Amino acid sequence: IGLLVMGLPIIQVLFEHGRFSLNDARATAIPLGGFAIGLAGLASVEILTRSFYAFRDSRMPVIISVGQFMFKIMLSLVLIDIASFWGPQWGMGTLAFSTSIAALLEAGILLWLLQQQRVGDMQLPKLGNFVGRVLLASLAMGVCVFALRGLLDVILVTTTEQSLGLGGTLLAIIKLLLEVFVGLFVYIRVARRLGIDELGPVKRVLDRLKLSWI
């Protein structure tokens, strides 16, 4: 969610220099958002496949991987024709989106098979509750950062010229830092209110930095 909301400012700071224009940054932000949707799935697959290998089962992950690859190709072919009407950047975005959906589906299937055939009670309801709370905190963060973006776009203007230049780059960095700080602040506060216990290490780091008020 953070990459979806802050994708354009990040790309501007890193790449909008020289021949890389504002239009290029906007075009790049679309596939970045498509890939961001599937980050959790891509990360989970790396762990879940190794779980099968630990049981000396290398056959099932390969079968699932081939299946998700075929699904990704078919979904890409369907969506790219629809998205091409809005421009090539949306075509690239559909390829990224298809990859993300396929990764989430692969992770879901691997997790289900691991629960049914290998491990048994993996406390999936508890895991689902945790994911739901993290998603809720992330959505709150995304909404606040998006609202802040609307305000900052009026005060620190970085989306009118095709090239940032030195002054525009400094403004873009300031905007990005403000959005990152607000995003982290909102996420941590909401997560603590929702009782996400996994924030314990983060709390200890904040205590050491004298930032426990966050």
Secondary structure, DSSP 8 states (H G I E B T S, - for coil): -HHHHHHHHHHHHHH-STT--HHHHHHHHHHHHHHHHTHHHHHHHHHHHHHHHHTT--HHHHHHHHHHHHHHHHHHHHHHHHHGGG-HHHHHHHHHHHHHHHHHHHHHHHHHHIIIIII----HHHHHHHHHHHHHHHHHHHHHHHHHHHHHHHHS--SSSSS-HHHHHHHHHHHHHHHHHHHHHHHHHHHHHTT-GGGHHHHHHHHHTT-TT-
